[in-house]
Amino acid sequence: MFSVAKEKIKPIISVAVDESKEVFRSTLRNLKEPFIFLKKQDQLFAYAALNKQLQMKLEKEGYLQEILLEYTKPIESICSLSGHISFTDLFQIIGEPFALIKSEDGSSQGYISREDVLAELFKQENKSVDLLKILLTSIPMGIFVLDREKQIINCNESGLKMIRSSADEVLNSSAEKIFSVDHLNNVFSTGKTLLNHLEFTNGVGVLVDYSPIVGYDHRVEGAVIVVQDLPMVEEMAMEIEYIKDLNKDLNAILSSIYDEILVVNAKGELIRYSENIIQDFWHVDLQELIGKNVLELEDQGLFTPSVTRLVIEKKKKVSVVQETKSGRKILAVGNPVFNEKNELDRIIVASRDITETTKLKSELQEMKKISEQYKKELDNFKSKDRFLKKLIYCSPKMEKIMSQVQKIAEFSSTVLLNGESGVGKEVIAQAIHHLGGRSHKPFLKLNCGAIPENLLESELFGYAKGAFTGADKNGKDGYFKQADGGILFLDEIGEMPMHLQVKLLRVLQEQEVIPVGSTTPFKINVQIIAATNKKLAKMVEEGTFREDLYYRLNVIPIQIPPLRERTEDISLLAFHFLQQLNEKYNRNYHLTPDAVNVLEFYSWPGNVRELQNIIERLVVTADHPAIDAEFVSQFLSLGYENKKMKPVITRVIPLQEAIDHVEEQLIMMAMKQYKTTTKAAKALGISQSSVSRKYQKILNDKNMTVEI
């Protein structure tokens, strides 16, 4: 260790990067030192060597900061000294243009150039200072340095001991007397390194490495010979054998897991590969690729993508499926290996051929996909079939309506269902839901006439937190939000108050809802199906229903006919309701043909709902399994309006037979209800004598039939 002469310490001239241009230019123009230092936040972070080329460029460009920053180097690599220099400091200083001198408080006091440090070294009182000797002595292996004439010009003590010679015998003598002449000539002629050569010198076996010293002109100017004694070599050989055995075991294990292992360096060059390789993948002998860049193979289209490239880019483990020109699928896993500086050093690529596995997996996925599709379609068919079985009809009018429903179900248009109470408007709405693309989404029903006016708004649109007294503290979602994606069925739409009709119109126009007590709208996707038993067009004329809302609702109007206009459906519905009740109560009731005729003859002002109620009343009160016309008539006579009633014949029969049949039913029903021929005649609008005569004839015919 020796001290630095204070007069050799030069001052640090620095300028801040955020300094003004004038100060920056002035500092550079007046600078006499060979180095300029840059500061950031009052800390040195970089320097630039002001050589002649840089000074000319700065002068030409007007001393711009940008020009100087292009030539700066980071200060981290510069050695820092505290006034004394050790031998290890010398080795660091030799590689840099200067060293910083630190004061006791750690601040930069100045700097000393590399040339001054070396000059100081040679001025020391200890003239035996020899950097090369210190370096050679610190190496445990034998080192011999040769000049271009193959003379040994330097060596260390370890080398002399290994060959059992002294410095006087070795220095300045020809290396050919001690080491292999052929190997020396090879190194000097080719400039290549020769490793691991066993030689005997002075009766001692040593392991020798030959390495050329190449000058700036690429000529061999000497050589370095590294010698290891056999005890160390034997120990290393044993360790190598152990590693070889371990490598074989590891290779066997990896071969059972992977089809191929590659080792690639940080540049992407192939270093080595496993014994097992994937056939029909490389289309070239891997031995020919040793030392070559495997990234180029991707550019050649041999395979894609390159796992090596991805690992180099991402600096982490990467798994990819590569596809070759021949269509093979290769699972490649790239694992990065980092050195002690956390820099990428190696890449281990483990690959497995998954062509067949991928094919089977694809086929399995395709089969699963097809299976799921079939299952979905089957479930959809089953769901639709179960629902369609609930729709009981055979009349042409209902056939036409259901055909229209199936078309409507494919769209999200607003539908307006018109019809008398009890005709099945809700069933039609449910049919649109089940048969359409919204069947997996909610179907919600709201009766606009069944909810008080002051609650209807909050039920429809929901309300925000604290919207009104008594409201849920967390707020509430309305029917529109709950039905998002599905269908909202608004029954009795004609009962909706006028002020809510305005908000409903906004929902239909903007497809957004504003909860009560809030100003923030939210988007919805709801199909509206409205239903009414009122004449909305007439209500529009009377001013009790908004005209603009009416036209918004009346996009797809469906008029559902009353039951009296589709008498073909009466018997089907009656048998359906009767079967349901028989299954529910474990009974075996059935309707006689004349009972069915009576049901078909009735006008059914309550429509399907009334028919269902009548069938249930018949089942509950009947004494016999066979329900006949006489028993049915006593329930239909209540509230019977003969002026509105229109007899219906369901099949073609002779006209007189139909007249006689209707006449018989009317007289029997009138006598059953009014008890006397006088009252019956008045109800039927004919004379009392005609009723008496015809009634007596009917009784006589029945008696005759019984007697027969």
Solvent accessible surface area in square Angstrom, and as a share of the most:
residue,aa,sasa,rsa
1,M,156,0.70
2,F,20,0.08
3,S,62,0.40
4,V,13,0.08
5,A,25,0.19
6,K,169,0.71
7,E,141,0.63
8,K,62,0.26
9,I,36,0.18
10,K,65,0.27
11,P,75,0.47
12,I,37,0.19
13,I,59,0.30
14,S,36,0.23
15,V,8,0.04
16,A,29,0.22
17,V,43,0.25
18,D,125,0.65
19,E,65,0.29
20,S,52,0.34
21,K,117,0.50
22,E,121,0.54
23,V,70,0.40
24,F,3,0.01
25,R,73,0.27
26,S,50,0.32
27,T,31,0.18
28,L,12,0.06
29,R,139,0.51
30,N,102,0.52
31,L,20,0.10
32,K,182,0.77
33,E,38,0.17
34,P,60,0.38
35,F,19,0.08
36,I,0,0.00
37,F,0,0.00
38,L,1,0.00
39,K,61,0.26
40,K,108,0.46
41,Q,170,0.76
42,D,114,0.59
43,Q,125,0.56
44,L,37,0.18
45,F,61,0.25
46,A,5,0.04
47,Y,8,0.03
48,A,1,0.00
49,A,46,0.36
50,L,16,0.08
51,N,80,0.41
52,K,156,0.66
53,Q,128,0.57
54,L,1,0.01
55,Q,83,0.37
56,M,121,0.54
57,K,74,0.31
58,L,2,0.01
59,E,119,0.53
60,K,169,0.71
61,E,73,0.33
62,G,27,0.26
63,Y,34,0.13
64,L,58,0.29
65,Q,36,0.16
66,E,105,0.47
67,I,21,0.11
68,L,0,0.00
69,L,81,0.40
70,E,122,0.55
71,Y,78,0.30
72,T,34,0.20
73,K,121,0.51
74,P,83,0.52
75,I,21,0.11
76,E,137,0.62
77,S,58,0.37
78,I,10,0.05
79,C,6,0.03
80,S,59,0.38
81,L,5,0.02
82,S,89,0.58
83,G,21,0.20
84,H,95,0.42
85,I,0,0.00
86,S,27,0.18
87,F,62,0.26
88,T,108,0.63
89,D,35,0.18
90,L,1,0.00
91,F,80,0.33
92,Q,88,0.39
93,I,1,0.01
94,I,74,0.37
95,G,60,0.57
96,E,37,0.17
97,P,42,0.27
98,F,0,0.00
99,A,0,0.00
100,L,8,0.04
101,I,2,0.01
102,K,60,0.26
103,S,38,0.24
104,E,187,0.84
105,D,119,0.62
106,G,44,0.42
107,S,59,0.38
108,S,39,0.25
109,Q,102,0.45
110,G,0,0.00
111,Y,1,0.00
112,I,0,0.00
113,S,15,0.10
114,R,77,0.28
115,E,105,0.47
116,D,27,0.14
117,V,0,0.00
118,L,56,0.28
119,A,44,0.34
120,E,17,0.08
121,L,7,0.04
122,F,150,0.63
123,K,134,0.57
124,Q,42,0.18
125,E,169,0.76
126,N,90,0.46
127,K,158,0.67
128,S,87,0.56
129,V,35,0.20
130,D,52,0.27
131,L,32,0.16
132,L,79,0.39
133,K,117,0.50
134,I,61,0.31
135,L,78,0.39
136,L,8,0.04
137,T,85,0.49
138,S,83,0.54
139,I,47,0.24
140,P,98,0.61
141,M,61,0.27
142,G,0,0.00
143,I,12,0.06
144,F,0,0.00
145,V,19,0.11
146,L,2,0.01
147,D,37,0.19
148,R,123,0.45
149,E,112,0.50
150,K,38,0.16
151,Q,58,0.26
152,I,0,0.00
153,I,87,0.44
154,N,26,0.13
155,C,16,0.10
156,N,6,0.03
157,E,104,0.46
158,S,30,0.19
159,G,0,0.00
160,L,11,0.05
161,K,153,0.65
162,M,23,0.10
163,I,0,0.00
164,R,175,0.64
165,S,24,0.16
166,S,50,0.32
167,A,37,0.28
168,D,138,0.71
169,E,117,0.52
170,V,1,0.01
171,L,65,0.32
172,N,121,0.62
173,S,23,0.15
174,S,26,0.17
175,A,0,0.00
176,E,63,0.28
177,K,166,0.70
178,I,33,0.17
179,F,7,0.03
180,S,30,0.19
181,V,66,0.38
182,D,108,0.56
183,H,43,0.19
184,L,0,0.00
185,N,62,0.32
186,N,62,0.32
187,V,1,0.00
188,F,33,0.14
189,S,90,0.58
190,T,74,0.43
191,G,25,0.24
192,K,140,0.59
193,T,69,0.40
194,L,32,0.16
195,L,106,0.53
196,N,104,0.53
197,H,51,0.23
198,L,101,0.50
199,E,21,0.09
200,F,147,0.61
201,T,8,0.05
202,N,98,0.50
203,G,74,0.72
204,V,22,0.12
205,G,8,0.08
206,V,0,0.00
207,L,25,0.13
208,V,0,0.00
209,D,23,0.12
210,Y,0,0.00
211,S,41,0.26
212,P,22,0.14
213,I,65,0.33
214,V,75,0.43
215,G,19,0.18
216,Y,226,0.86
217,D,80,0.41
218,H,160,0.71
219,R,148,0.54
220,V,34,0.20
221,E,68,0.31
222,G,0,0.00
223,A,0,0.00
224,V,40,0.23
225,I,0,0.00
226,V,29,0.17
227,V,0,0.00
228,Q,16,0.07
229,D,40,0.21
230,L,45,0.22
231,P,94,0.59
232,M,72,0.32
233,V,22,0.13
234,E,103,0.46
235,E,118,0.53
236,M,79,0.35
237,A,45,0.35
238,M,144,0.64
239,E,99,0.45
240,I,84,0.43
241,E,95,0.43
242,Y,142,0.54
243,I,91,0.46
244,K,105,0.45
245,D,79,0.41
246,L,95,0.47
247,N,90,0.46
248,K,135,0.57
249,D,83,0.43
250,L,90,0.45
251,N,28,0.14
252,A,65,0.50
253,I,99,0.50
254,L,47,0.24
255,S,30,0.19
256,S,84,0.55
257,I,87,0.44
258,Y,55,0.21
259,D,42,0.22
260,E,2,0.01
261,I,17,0.09
262,L,9,0.04
263,V,20,0.11
264,V,1,0.00
265,N,29,0.15
266,A,39,0.30
267,K,142,0.60
268,G,0,0.00
269,E,54,0.24
270,L,2,0.01
271,I,43,0.22
272,R,135,0.49
273,Y,70,0.27
274,S,12,0.08
275,E,147,0.66
276,N,71,0.36
277,I,61,0.31
278,I,9,0.05
279,Q,131,0.58
280,D,93,0.48
281,F,5,0.02
282,W,12,0.04
283,H,125,0.56
284,V,57,0.33
285,D,83,0.43
286,L,2,0.01
287,Q,109,0.49
288,E,102,0.46
289,L,17,0.08
290,I,63,0.32
291,G,48,0.46
292,K,116,0.49
293,N,40,0.21
294,V,7,0.04
295,L,45,0.23
296,E,95,0.42
297,L,15,0.07
298,E,32,0.15
299,D,123,0.64
300,Q,119,0.53
301,G,35,0.34
302,L,24,0.12
303,F,11,0.05
304,T,77,0.45
305,P,39,0.25
306,S,2,0.01
307,V,4,0.02
308,T,6,0.03
309,R,75,0.27
310,L,27,0.13
311,V,0,0.00
312,I,40,0.20
313,E,107,0.48
314,K,107,0.45
315,K,102,0.43
316,K,120,0.51
317,K,123,0.52
318,V,13,0.07
319,S,69,0.45
320,V,22,0.13
321,V,75,0.43
322,Q,9,0.04
323,E,78,0.35
324,T,8,0.05
325,K,154,0.65
326,S,74,0.48
327,G,37,0.36
328,R,70,0.26
329,K,56,0.24
330,I,0,0.00
331,L,59,0.29
332,A,0,0.00
333,V,14,0.08
334,G,0,0.00
335,N,56,0.29
336,P,26,0.16
337,V,65,0.37
338,F,79,0.33
339,N,48,0.25
340,E,163,0.73
341,K,150,0.63
342,N,121,0.62
343,E,94,0.42
344,L,21,0.10
345,D,52,0.27
346,R,78,0.29
347,I,0,0.00
348,I,53,0.27
349,V,6,0.04
350,A,7,0.06
351,S,5,0.03
352,R,84,0.31
353,D,38,0.20
354,I,29,0.15
355,T,27,0.16
356,E,114,0.51
357,T,83,0.48
358,T,34,0.20
359,K,117,0.49
360,L,114,0.57
361,K,116,0.49
362,S,56,0.36
363,E,84,0.38
364,L,100,0.50
365,Q,99,0.44
366,E,88,0.39
367,M,121,0.54
368,K,117,0.49
369,K,142,0.60
370,I,62,0.31
371,S,63,0.41
372,E,112,0.50
373,Q,88,0.39
374,Y,143,0.54
375,K,117,0.50
376,K,143,0.60
377,E,69,0.31
378,L,93,0.46
379,D,62,0.32
380,N,58,0.30
381,F,129,0.54
382,K,98,0.42
383,S,36,0.23
384,K,46,0.20
385,D,66,0.34
386,R,147,0.53
387,F,12,0.05
388,L,61,0.30
389,K,138,0.59
390,K,136,0.58
391,L,19,0.09
392,I,41,0.21
393,Y,54,0.21
394,C,62,0.37
395,S,1,0.01
396,P,95,0.60
397,K,94,0.40
398,M,13,0.06
399,E,91,0.41
400,K,156,0.66
401,I,13,0.07
402,M,4,0.02
403,S,55,0.36
404,Q,68,0.30
405,V,0,0.00
406,Q,90,0.40
407,K,137,0.58
408,I,12,0.06
409,A,5,0.04
410,E,133,0.60
411,F,132,0.55
412,S,63,0.41
413,S,39,0.25
414,T,21,0.12
415,V,0,0.00
416,L,2,0.01
417,L,0,0.00
418,N,28,0.14
419,G,6,0.06
420,E,59,0.26
421,S,53,0.35
422,G,6,0.06
423,V,5,0.03
424,G,22,0.21
425,K,17,0.07
426,E,58,0.26
427,V,62,0.35
428,I,4,0.02
429,A,0,0.00
430,Q,57,0.25
431,A,0,0.00
432,I,2,0.01
433,H,15,0.07
434,H,59,0.26
435,L,21,0.10
436,G,13,0.12
437,G,62,0.60
438,R,33,0.12
439,S,43,0.28
440,H,143,0.64
441,K,87,0.37
442,P,52,0.33
443,F,45,0.19
444,L,43,0.22
445,K,85,0.36
446,L,4,0.02
447,N,46,0.24
448,C,4,0.02
449,G,47,0.45
450,A,74,0.58
451,I,40,0.21
452,P,79,0.50
453,E,100,0.45
454,N,126,0.65
455,L,88,0.44
456,L,1,0.00
457,E,44,0.20
458,S,11,0.07
459,E,41,0.18
460,L,0,0.00
461,F,3,0.01
462,G,1,0.01
463,Y,24,0.09
464,A,30,0.23
465,K,154,0.65
466,G,63,0.60
467,A,31,0.24
468,F,89,0.37
469,T,142,0.82
470,G,79,0.76
471,A,21,0.16
472,D,71,0.37
473,K,153,0.65
474,N,117,0.60
475,G,16,0.15
476,K,84,0.36
477,D,71,0.37
478,G,2,0.01
479,Y,50,0.19
480,F,0,0.00
481,K,92,0.39
482,Q,85,0.38
483,A,0,0.00
484,D,64,0.33
485,G,13,0.13
486,G,0,0.00
487,I,2,0.01
488,L,0,0.00
489,F,0,0.00
490,L,0,0.00
491,D,18,0.10
492,E,39,0.17
493,I,0,0.00
494,G,8,0.08
495,E,76,0.34
496,M,5,0.02
497,P,23,0.15
498,M,86,0.38
499,H,91,0.41
500,L,0,0.00
501,Q,1,0.00
502,V,72,0.41
503,K,55,0.23
504,L,0,0.00
505,L,14,0.07
506,R,99,0.36
507,V,4,0.02
508,L,18,0.09
509,Q,86,0.38
510,E,80,0.36
511,Q,66,0.29
512,E,22,0.10
513,V,1,0.01
514,I,46,0.23
515,P,23,0.15
516,V,36,0.21
517,G,61,0.59
518,S,31,0.20
519,T,128,0.74
520,T,96,0.56
521,P,57,0.36
522,F,56,0.23
523,K,144,0.61
524,I,12,0.06
525,N,83,0.42
526,V,10,0.06
527,Q,5,0.02
528,I,3,0.02
529,I,0,0.00
530,A,0,0.00
531,A,0,0.00
532,T,1,0.01
533,N,63,0.32
534,K,80,0.34
535,K,142,0.60
536,L,4,0.02
537,A,52,0.40
538,K,118,0.50
539,M,25,0.11
540,V,30,0.17
541,E,151,0.68
542,E,111,0.50
543,G,50,0.48
544,T,71,0.41
545,F,3,0.01
546,R,74,0.27
547,E,98,0.44
548,D,55,0.28
549,L,0,0.00
550,Y,33,0.13
551,Y,136,0.52
552,R,105,0.38
553,L,0,0.00
554,N,42,0.22
555,V,79,0.45
556,I,45,0.23
557,P,65,0.41
558,I,3,0.01
559,Q,113,0.50
560,I,1,0.00
561,P,11,0.07
562,P,13,0.08
563,L,0,0.00
564,R,95,0.35
565,E,91,0.41
566,R,6,0.02
567,T,13,0.07
568,E,78,0.35
569,D,0,0.00
570,I,0,0.00
571,S,21,0.14
572,L,71,0.35
573,L,11,0.06
574,A,0,0.00
575,F,94,0.39
576,H,44,0.20
577,F,19,0.08
578,L,6,0.03
579,Q,103,0.46
580,Q,87,0.39
581,L,19,0.10
582,N,23,0.12
583,E,126,0.57
584,K,147,0.62
585,Y,91,0.34
586,N,135,0.69
587,R,132,0.48
588,N,119,0.61
589,Y,30,0.12
590,H,89,0.40
591,L,13,0.06
592,T,27,0.16
593,P,109,0.68
594,D,64,0.33
595,A,0,0.00
596,V,19,0.11
597,N,39,0.20
598,V,9,0.05
599,L,0,0.00
600,E,17,0.08
601,F,14,0.06
602,Y,15,0.06
603,S,25,0.16
604,W,0,0.00
605,P,84,0.53
606,G,25,0.24
607,N,0,0.00
608,V,26,0.15
609,R,132,0.48
610,E,37,0.16
611,L,0,0.00
612,Q,80,0.36
613,N,74,0.38
614,I,6,0.03
615,I,1,0.00
616,E,74,0.33
617,R,101,0.37
618,L,1,0.00
619,V,9,0.05
620,V,106,0.61
621,T,64,0.37
622,A,14,0.11
623,D,127,0.66
624,H,130,0.58
625,P,74,0.46
626,A,45,0.35
627,I,2,0.01
628,D,56,0.29
629,A,16,0.12
630,E,109,0.49
631,F,42,0.18
632,V,0,0.00
633,S,12,0.08
634,Q,84,0.37
635,F,34,0.14
636,L,4,0.02
637,S,25,0.16
638,L,131,0.65
639,G,73,0.70
640,Y,43,0.16
641,E,89,0.40
642,N,79,0.41
643,K,191,0.81
644,K,144,0.61
645,M,19,0.08
646,K,161,0.68
647,P,72,0.46
648,V,53,0.30
649,I,78,0.40
650,T,68,0.39
651,R,152,0.55
652,V,156,0.90
653,I,41,0.21
654,P,89,0.56
655,L,139,0.69
656,Q,111,0.49
657,E,91,0.41
658,A,12,0.10
659,I,83,0.42
660,D,67,0.35
661,H,66,0.29
662,V,26,0.15
663,E,61,0.27
664,E,70,0.31
665,Q,30,0.13
666,L,58,0.29
667,I,3,0.02
668,M,57,0.25
669,M,27,0.12
670,A,6,0.05
671,M,22,0.10
672,K,92,0.39
673,Q,78,0.35
674,Y,78,0.30
675,K,143,0.61
676,T,65,0.38
677,T,29,0.17
678,T,90,0.52
679,K,120,0.51
680,A,0,0.00
681,A,5,0.04
682,K,177,0.75
683,A,32,0.24
684,L,52,0.26
685,G,66,0.63
686,I,76,0.39
687,S,60,0.39
688,Q,82,0.36
689,S,67,0.43
690,S,24,0.16
691,V,0,0.00
692,S,44,0.28
693,R,146,0.53
694,K,58,0.25
695,Y,51,0.19
696,Q,97,0.43
697,K,127,0.54
698,I,20,0.10
699,L,59,0.29
700,N,66,0.34
701,D,61,0.32
702,K,90,0.38
703,N,84,0.43
704,M,112,0.50
705,T,96,0.56
706,V,124,0.71
707,E,143,0.64
708,I,176,0.89
